[in-house]
Structure formats: structure tokens, C-alpha cells
Amino acid sequence: MSVTIYHNPDCGTSRNVLEIIRASGEEPEVVPYLQRGWTRELLAGLLGAAGLSPRDVLRTSKSPADELGLTDPAVDDALLFEAMLKHPVLVNRPIVVTKKGTALCRPSEKVFALLDNPPASFTKEDGETIRPEGA
């Protein structure tokens, strides 16, 4: 199985998701999207595959969203999308792609459903133990 994670190593949730993927026996392609940025096609494809709108993935904390006026509900998705292309940090993370689907994995537990062999449990950096739904 091929797994890709759009990852920010400074984010605890992103680090936890990366380690859950590795605990499943996969070594994912790690895309440092803050350094690479987004192409229009890639970001549109990820959002479409995940069934999410730009508003759904807008990162409002530790980003320039507020100062750019993007948190106003009147701002439309087209403007949000263009801002995300210019400021990759506006896209919440991590986004994970597997053959089972694409998802914004917040909270970390969302990644379990995307993995063929999720670990029976995982202890996050903060000490909380999480399990796949139904486990």
C-alpha cells in the first residue's frame, strides 16, 4: 500500500499520525508541504478526494488567517483556496492519502480508518492511548 502524508513536523497531531502510520508497518511518503507549497491541481485534488471545502481545512490558529480576513464567514471558498496557494500554512494538517481514501486526520484517530493494518493501540506524545474504532 502506498501512503502519503502532507506533514508539518512542528505539529504534534501530524507527528502522531506519522508514527501511527509507521506503527501499521508502512513507511509513508512524507511531503513537507510548508516547504514545497501547494499546486492548484494538488490542493484541489486532495480537497475533492477528501470531500472537504477550503473552509473545512482552514487553519485559524498559528496562521495568518485572521489577519488576512479569512475567518469572516462571508469569505468565499475561491478566495480561501487562492490564499492557501499563497500561504500553505493556512491548510490544516495532516492530510493522509491511502488506497482507502483521503482525509484530514484531525484528530489523530482518523488515520486508523485509512490503514490496512492499524495498530491495536497507539500512545500519543501527550500520553493518551488511542485505538481504532471498535477495537
C-alpha positions as CSV (number, residue, x, y, z in Angstrom):
1,M,0.0,0.0,0.0
2,S,1.2,3.5,-0.8
3,V,0.7,6.1,1.9
4,T,1.3,9.8,1.6
5,I,1.2,12.3,4.5
6,Y,1.2,16.0,4.0
7,H,3.1,16.7,7.1
8,N,4.3,19.5,9.4
9,P,7.0,18.2,11.8
10,D,6.3,21.1,14.2
11,C,2.7,19.9,14.7
12,G,2.1,17.3,17.4
13,T,-1.0,15.9,15.7
14,S,1.0,15.5,12.4
15,R,3.8,13.8,14.3
16,N,1.4,11.4,16.0
17,V,-0.3,10.5,12.7
18,L,3.1,9.8,11.1
19,E,4.0,7.5,13.9
20,I,0.6,5.7,13.7
21,I,1.2,5.1,10.0
22,R,4.7,3.7,10.8
23,A,3.3,1.5,13.6
24,S,1.0,0.0,11.0
25,G,4.0,-1.3,9.1
26,E,4.0,1.4,6.4
27,E,6.8,3.9,5.6
28,P,4.8,6.7,4.0
29,E,5.9,9.3,1.5
30,V,6.3,12.4,3.8
31,V,5.5,15.6,2.0
32,P,6.7,18.7,3.8
33,Y,4.0,20.9,2.4
34,L,5.0,24.1,4.2
35,Q,8.4,24.0,2.3
36,R,7.0,22.7,-1.0
37,G,3.8,24.7,-1.1
38,W,0.7,23.6,-3.0
39,T,0.0,23.5,-6.7
40,R,-3.6,24.3,-7.7
41,E,-4.1,20.8,-9.0
42,L,-2.7,19.0,-5.9
43,L,-4.7,21.0,-3.4
44,A,-7.9,20.8,-5.4
45,G,-7.4,17.1,-5.8
46,L,-6.8,16.5,-2.1
47,L,-9.8,18.5,-1.1
48,G,-12.0,16.8,-3.7
49,A,-10.8,13.3,-2.7
50,A,-11.5,14.1,1.0
51,G,-14.8,15.7,0.3
52,L,-13.7,18.9,2.0
53,S,-14.0,22.6,1.2
54,P,-11.3,25.2,1.7
55,R,-13.3,26.4,4.7
56,D,-13.2,22.8,6.2
57,V,-9.4,22.8,6.2
58,L,-8.7,26.4,7.0
59,R,-6.2,26.6,9.8
60,T,-7.1,29.6,12.0
61,S,-4.6,29.2,14.9
62,K,-0.9,29.9,14.4
63,S,-1.6,31.1,10.8
64,P,-2.3,34.4,9.2
65,A,-6.0,33.6,8.6
66,D,-7.3,36.2,11.0
67,E,-5.0,39.0,9.9
68,L,-5.8,38.2,6.2
69,G,-9.5,38.5,7.0
70,L,-10.2,34.9,6.1
71,T,-12.1,33.9,9.2
72,D,-15.0,36.0,8.2
73,P,-17.8,33.6,7.1
74,A,-18.6,35.9,4.1
75,V,-15.2,35.0,2.5
76,D,-16.0,32.5,-0.2
77,D,-14.1,29.2,-0.9
78,A,-12.5,30.6,-4.1
79,L,-10.7,33.3,-2.1
80,L,-9.8,30.9,0.6
81,F,-8.3,28.5,-1.9
82,E,-6.2,31.2,-3.6
83,A,-4.9,32.3,-0.1
84,M,-4.0,28.7,0.6
85,L,-1.9,28.6,-2.5
86,K,0.0,31.7,-1.4
87,H,0.2,30.7,2.3
88,P,0.5,26.9,2.7
89,V,0.3,27.3,6.5
90,L,-3.4,28.1,6.0
91,V,-4.1,24.4,5.3
92,N,-4.7,22.3,8.4
93,R,-2.8,19.1,8.7
94,P,-2.0,16.3,8.4
95,I,-3.7,15.2,5.2
96,V,-3.2,11.5,4.6
97,V,-3.8,9.6,1.3
98,T,-4.0,5.8,1.1
99,K,-5.8,3.4,-1.2
100,K,-8.7,3.5,1.3
101,G,-9.2,7.3,0.9
102,T,-8.0,10.8,1.7
103,A,-8.7,12.6,5.0
104,L,-7.7,15.5,7.2
105,C,-6.5,13.4,10.2
106,R,-7.6,15.7,13.0
107,P,-8.0,14.2,15.5
108,S,-5.2,11.6,15.0
109,E,-7.6,8.7,15.4
110,K,-9.0,9.4,11.9
111,V,-5.9,7.8,10.3
112,F,-6.8,4.4,11.6
113,A,-9.7,4.0,9.1
114,L,-7.2,4.7,6.2
115,L,-4.8,1.9,7.1
116,D,-4.9,-1.7,6.1
117,N,-3.2,-2.9,9.4
118,P,-3.7,-0.2,12.0
119,P,-2.0,-0.8,15.3
120,A,-4.3,-2.2,18.1
121,S,-3.5,0.9,20.1
122,F,-1.1,3.9,20.0
123,T,0.2,6.2,22.7
124,K,0.3,9.8,21.6
125,E,3.1,12.2,22.6
126,D,0.8,13.6,25.4
127,G,0.5,10.1,26.9
128,E,-3.1,9.5,25.7
129,T,-3.7,6.0,24.3
130,I,-6.0,5.8,21.3
131,R,-7.4,2.8,19.5
132,P,-9.2,2.2,16.2
133,E,-12.9,2.5,16.4
134,G,-14.4,-0.8,17.5
135,A,-11.2,-2.1,18.9
